[in-house]
Amino acid sequence: MAEDSDLEKTEQPSLRRLEQAREEGQVARSRELTTYVGLMAGGAGLWLMGSSLSQQLIKLVRDSLTLDTELAFNSELLLPRLHTLSQETLLAFAPLLLIMLAAAIFSPLLLNGWLFTLKPLQPNLGKLNPMTGIGRMFSTNSLVELLKAIAKALVVGGVGAWAIWHNKDAVMLLITQPLTAAIPQLGSLMWGAFVAIMGGMLLVVAVDVPFQLYEHNKRLMMTKEEIRQEAKETEGNPEVKGRIRSMQREMARRRMMSEIPTADVVVTNPTHFSVALRYTESGMRAPVVVAKGTHLMAAKIREVAREHGVPILEAPPLARALYKHTELGDSIPEALYTAVAEVLAYIYQLRRYRKGDGEQPLEPHDLPVPPELDPANAGRVNSAQGIE
């Protein structure tokens, strides 16, 4: 049962799955939205340019029906005349055609945004399989598309029939009116019918767009096994990831070792912990940790420090506290300022002594390290607080 549930598409598509589908041209499409936007753009264009377009059409009809004597007796002039009239007709309709072309191009942006891919144009012999085509013809999706087409025809046709029936008396009166009054009245009736039909189509679009989004999401649903496989591909093979982490740790160690010669002092436990500190009066608010480690790494830090003449100071509580509460590159905690200040004062006196200036300083002992910062005292502090 668990294996069957892993093979069921119950999981929402991942971001990677959506991006891959988009790269392949698989996006939600609504033909009804494109049709609606195209018709609205055409209607708006006719509304804005109707007067000038009608005047140009009247002129074209008048010119095409007017024949002069030269055209009547010279047939060779008919083709140039037809060519000229065709150009004038195309120029008259060009603004309207450009508006509708722009609407057809940019209407998909309302649903999917900008998408340009050539993958759908690549040859795919699987599309030529007749059995696959027959399967698509009798699939659930084809049945849904058929029902949508019937519903759209009923809605748009019903609205159009209602608009005609509602204005049947006005249509019949057009016969009795003079031509100059009948044409504006006919235009008004047509615009009313157009607005009513577009209202019906808007209802179709309002249903189709969410349905197409739902269907697109449903087609891209994933199984639990696909989710796990994608996670492996995205995050990488565990062995490879382990190797990468190992290389990163090695690079971090090398960088850390290269910082030890610049340290002012290495504070030790003396064997379990080693922490290297550096402080410069200009640009530093407090000393920073440039290297730290335990056991073998602590021994390596001490070895590099000896090779480069970096002083090593045994201060177990301070070493443990610094290792526990700092990371590489961090400034020391404020609670350890006093203890570290004593250490640095000793280091500065030691440098002067080595240069032959002053007496040999005594190593500091009993540094003021707060008990709660020392991991060795943490258990005792907690026990004491519990007793209180």
N, C-alpha and C positions, 0 to 999 in steps of 0.2 A: 504493500500500500504506500509506503514511503517513497519507493521508486516511482510509482505512478504519479504521486503528487509533485515530485521533482520535474516530471515531464509535462505537466500542465502549465499553460501560460497564464500564470496568476500574478506575475510581478510587473510593475510599471516599467516602461522602457527607460533605460539609463540615458544619461546625457550623451555618452559615446555612441549608443545605438541610434539616437536621434540624429546626431551629427553624421554618422555613416549613411543613414537613410537619406539625409538631405544631400550629401555629396553624390548619391546615386540618382538624384532627381525624384525621390519618393517623398512627396509632401502632400499635405491635405489640399485638395482642389475642389472648388465649387463652381460648376459651370453656370449655375443659376446666378451667382454673384457677378460673374463676368458678363453674362447676358444683361443683367439688370443695370450694371454700370454703363455698358455700351449703349443701351436704349436711353438711359437718362442723359448721357452725354449727347446723343443724337437729338433728343427732344430739346435739351438746353440750347444746342447749336441752332436748331430751327427757330426757337423762340427769339434768340438774339439776332440771327441773320435772316429771319423770315422775310422781312420787307425788302431788303436788298436782293435776296435770292429770287424772290418772286418777280421783281422788276427785271432782273437779268434773264430769267426764264421767258418772260413775256417778249423781251427783245429777241431772244434766240428763236422763239416760235415765229415771230413776225419776219425775221430775216430768213429763216429756212423756208417759209411759205411764199416769199417774194422772189419772183424770177424776172430778171430783166431780159431784154431782147438778146443781148450778147450770149447769155447762158442758154437761151432757148435754141440758138442756131450754132452753138459751138460746144459740142459734148466734151471736148478736152478740158473745159473749165469746171466740169462738175466735180471731179475728184479733188482738185485744190479747194473748191468751195466746201465740200464735205469735210475735208481736213481742217479747214479754218473753223467751221461750226463745231466740230468735235473738240478742238482745243479750247474754244470759248466755253463749251459746256463743262469740260473738265476743270477749267479755271474757276468757273462759277461754283462748282461743288467741292473744290479742293479744300477750303477752310473747314467745311463740315466733315469731309472725309478725314482730315488730319485730326480733328477733335475726337472722332470715333476711333481712329487708330491709336491715339494716345491713351484713350480709355481702355482699349483692349490690351495694351501693353502694360499699363500700370495698375489695372484692377487686381491682378494676382498679388501685388504687393500688399494689399489690404489684409490678406490672409497669411501669406508666407514670407513677406519681405523679399529682398532681392535674392535671386538664385540664378546662377548661370553654370550649367554643367553640360558636357557633351556625352556623358555616359549613357543616357537613354538612346543616343543615336548609334552607339556601337552595335555591330552585328551580333545577333543572338539567335542561333538556330533553334533554340527551344521554343521561340515564338512561332515557328513555322510548323510545329507539331499539331496535326489536325485534332488529335484526341484532347490536347490541352485546350485548343480553341473551343471544341464542343463542350468541354467541362466548364469553361468560362461562360458559355452561352446559357447553360442550365444551372449555374451556380446561384447561391443565395444572394450574392451581390447583384447579379443580373435581374433577379426577381425584385429586389429592392429598387433598382433603377427603373424597372417597368412600372412599379407602383408609384414611384415619384413622378414619372412622366404622365401617368393617368391623373394623378392628383393635381399636377400643374395644369394640365389641359382643362380639368374640371374647374379649378379656381379661376384661371385666366379667362377661359371661355364663359364661365358663369358671370364673372364681372363684366365682360364685354357684352354679353346678352342683356344683362341688367341695364347697362348704360344705353344700349340701343332701345330697349323697351321703355325705359324711363323718358327718353327723348323722341319717341315715335311721332308724337303730334308735331313737334318742332321740325322733324325731318319731312313730314308730309307738307308742312306749310312752305317749305323751300320751293315747291313747284309753283306756287302762286306768287312768289316774290320776284321782283326784277333781278337781273343778273348781278348788278352792282351791290344789291343788298343781300342776295342769297350767298355769295361767296364769303363775305365776312362771317355770316351766320353759320355757314358750314364749317369754317375754320374754328369757330368757337365750340361747336358741337364736337368736332374731332379732338380738340384739346381736352375737353371734359372727359371724353371716352379714354383718351390716352392717360390722363391722371388717374382715372378709376382703375384701369388695367395695371398701371404701374403700382398702385396700392395693393392690388391682388398679388402681383409678383413680389412685392416687398414681404408679404406674408410667407411666400414660398422660400425666399432667401433666408428669412429669419429662422425657418425650420431646417433648411438644408445646410447652412454653415455649421451650426453645432453638431449636426449629424455627421458631416464629413470629418470634422475634428475628432469626434468620437471613434469613427471607423478607422481613421488613420492611426490613432493611438492604440486601438484594439489590434490592428495588424502588426504593430511593433511590440506588443506585449511579449515578455520574456519568461522562460521557465527558471526555476531556482538553479538548475544545472548551468544554464546560460549565464546567469548572474555570477556564479562561482567561477566559471571559465573566463569570463571577461575580467573579473577581479584578478585572476592569475596573470592574464595577459597584460593588464594595466600595471599591476604592481611588480610583475616580474617573477621569475622562478625563485623559490626560497633559497636554493643553493647559490644562485647568482647574487641575490640580495645579501646573503651572508658574506660572500666573497667581497662584495662592494663595501660592506660595513667594516670588514677586516682591513681592507686597504685604506679606508678613511681613518680608522683608528691608528694605523701605522703612520700615515701622513701627519696626523695630529701629534703623535709621539715625536716624530722628527722635528716638527716645528717647535714643540715644547723644549726638546733638548737643545735646539739652536738658541733658545732664549736664556738658558741657564748661565752662560758666560756673562750676560748683561745684568745678572741679579746682584744685589748688595749682600744678601745673606741667605743661607739655607738653614731652616729651623727643622730639627729632627726629633725623633721620639726616644731613643736614637736609632732603632733598627726597623720599626714597623712603618713609620711615617716620615716623609720629607716634603717640605714646602719651601719653594724659593720665592723670595720677595724682592721687589725693586721699587725704589723711590727716588724721584728727582724733584727738587724744590720748584722748578718751573714746569707748569702744565699739569701737575698731579695734585689732587686734593688729598689723597691718602695713598699709602703704599699699595701696590697691586701684586696679585699672585701670578707669576710667570710660569711656574711648573709645580706639580704636586704628584705624589704617587705613594703606593704602599708596597711593602715587601720587596720584590725584585726591582720594581720601578723606583722605589725609594733608594735602593742601593745604587741603581744606575744614576740617579740624580746626584747622589753624594760623590760618585766616582767622577762625573763630568765636572762637578764643582771643584774637586781637588785638582783636576787637570788644569783648570783655568784660574786657580787661586781665589776662588770665592769662599769667604769664611763660612764655616759650618758651626752652628750653635745647638747644643743639646738643651731643649726646653720642651719636655714631653707634653705637659698640659696645653701649651700654646700651639705645638705642632698638631695635636689632635683637634683642637678647636678650629684652627685655620683650615685643615683638611675637610672637616665636617661642614663648615658654614661658608665656604667660598668655592668659586669655580675659576677656571683659567681666565685671566683678564679682569677679574672682579677686584674691586677695592676691598680692603679688609673691613669687617664690621666695626662700627663705632665703639662697641663695648671692648674691643681689643686695641684701641688706639694707645692707651697708656702702656700696655705690655710691649707692643711693637715699638713704641717710642724709646723705651729703655733698651731694647735690642739694638735699634739703629744708633743710639748714642754710644753703646759699647763698640759697634762696628766702626764708627767714625774715630773713636779714641784709638782703636786697634790699628787703623790705617796710619794715624799720626805716629804711633809707636814704631810701626814697621819702617817709617821714613826717618826714624831717629829723632822724633820730636815728642818728648814726653815719656812718662813711665808706662809700663805694661798694665793695661786695665784688667780688672777682675771680671770674670764672666758673671752675668746677672743670674741670680737665683730667686726662687719664689716670686715669679712674675705674676702680676695681678690679673689672672684669668678668671672671669666669672664662672662659678661652678656649673651653672646651667649650660654653658657653652662647651664644656669638656665632656665628650661622650663617655669617658670613664666614670664621671660623677653623675651622669644623667639618671641612672637607676636609683642611686642613693638620694638624689634631690627629690625625685618623684615619690619615693617611699616616705621621706620626711614630710612632704606636703600632704600625703595621705594620712599620716598619723596626726598631723595638726587638724 
